[in-house]
Amino acid sequence: VRKAIEAGEPLGQLPMIAVDLAVKQAQSDIVTKQGEIATLRQRYRDRHPDVLQALSELQALEGIYQQVCRDSARRVEARYQLALEKEKAVRKALEEQEQTAFDLERKLVKYSEIKRTVEADQQVYDAILSRMQETKIAGDIKANNIRLVDAATPATQPCRPLKRKILLNSILLGLVGG
């Protein structure tokens, strides 16, 4: 738009200005007026008051069209400036997010280190607690004073009743008593 303004090119031919509704309406009014002038020229000569009035109205519409194009160019410039400011804001927000991400990464490293330390300390604590419980249980058990002196061996024959011995003793007692 700036180049077109500096070069003196018609602004209405630029796509971003041609799509503006006010510009389209002004163009439509000019085309309608040109159609009226063509119709009037077929009926009257160029010096006729109706033709002259239509020509002056066409010039006024062209002035309005030029003004509308300039206004549209200013709006395009304003949108451009707004987009630049938004871009700056987005870049600043991006830099802040990158800094935040960097800070979080450093904190994550510290957090991971502390977490590993806590896990190792937890394992040591669990081992110590387990040992303490084992020691407490072992302390609650009373010492046993019984010792094994000789190993037990099984007998080759039953120890009671000894039928032969009882029978012999009965006969001898019976004889002695008799």
Secondary structure, DSSP 8 states (H G I E B T S, - for coil): -HHHHHHT--GGGSHHHHT-HHHHHHHHHHHHHHHHHHHHHHHS-TTSHHHHHHHHHHHHHHHHHHHHHHHHHHHHHHHHHHHHHHHHHHHHHHHHHHHHHHHHHHHHHHHHHHHHHHHHHHHHHHHHHHHHHHHHHHHHS--------S-----SS--S--HHHHHHHHHHHHHHH-
